């Protein structure tokens, strides 16, 4: 797994990108947080600089890869930050290595797959086959932006997404749907670490991605509130699917504030387990 590591200090922040994306989506966050703490941004298998075989590209494998990266770098008290597909990956990593995780941040996540997992995955595979992967991917990414998002940003991300090899995209996206149906509820309901959800868009009943108003909820946010009721939810208005790039200052502020709380909670938890109090 290719990764970038910068800075020093705690809590460590580990950033995980979305489908057909890369570590580059976290450039504003890496530059901001590396001044004060350890920051890691990775490329998932088949993405960016990390090679990958379609057979190995799944949320389960990606989560195990991130958990293994935490162990290899000997990181503890980590705040995992995922975007889009990366939300699933960090939830899976938190399941795989809960002792290393102090907090989880989900940026513009969703739950697409429901019902029987195998059926949900099969239906998505059939949709991609009927449309053709290239057309499917182009439409998926072109609809991720609002008019306010900016043409240059939209063009660069759409063009990069289309560089993902079709065999990887065709295998991975339905597996994401299967994971949603099989594991999303368990991942949310059993997460022991604090959770922050930063949401900017929703795919509505007409399967169109739209921005959110400040007081608006969505089926995804309702699910989070039901399964993880202590979650902090922040809605960013007038922003597309990539808020970490469109409004990085707002995202950095939210992540930074949350990480500070997570660090204090993690230290207190470790002290409680050891039977000693932290130094004043």
Steps between C-alpha positions, in 0.01 A plus 500: 500500500635841402461764768620847585602581857566851625527690826530379857270514798174358620239401433613346170260564214462236227314601184333251263370608158191394309422291192721579199680768701839527673695645792516829305145578613642569846770749401339796687465285812853357487651846457291644783538229765862398432608817682378359831450124478569177315305475176472199270321484164497174306405364159271197512572197283452574133498876563769762463846353553382173662470205263204269533334197352121525447455182704651672805313831479227500764404690812607207717846486343540877507402514867753229582764690302439819699504307828830341394639843415417625851688204643797538265535868596430420868226761522271516802216733585435553130219703352393334175350732237324353198328654200219332305609137443775577749233535768438127468872430508565690824199338666635159398849595624348606833337158525831332421721707734276665764783523753687747277207728413407807703242640261344471154394772256270424206494766227196496270432135556193300405342160511402380154462124538211361704315173532665175399871575446553264209191626322602862552844432354362303207254775408782756497719274283213469253451877493868560428501231232191647332638855503864422437755583768635813332158660465406391851811655654470824303141557604575403861774762532346776292201498735718542810531876459272800544516809275701670776764226503711645222561373147873436544453287809220302339693440180816386675320255727281357223801449274698333777210271588483377142864388528406227747531171309156373405559150643571652842206738492264232372602265781525754781183705474257205531707367791454835672124457457521147642700627799239769566223243516696246703708710737402867523254463785738281701791738440303800624330333795817336637742789447654573838686817400338844471354576156477823301293515181557791263231498233457724198283310248233235464391277212122552495218265402553593134865386537624855454767643732389825663638739758358518851347779702624555855202333672444226243535131576543202269446123527876464559506755782186345651676161496804645675284667765315174565803271521758740646293758689798679655639589157580863431344597165603813309324602176690721254272691266560605140777243456537197274627150577863608564472747792860434605604663173217750454496645853821366657513759778160393631588132482836558667336689785245225559759221481745686723245571772374143491851352507588699812197359681582147378856526631386603846240223510751239380756598764240488776381162376851354503562642847178345625594161356842513665356616831705823506405862446667715233751754623358844575 
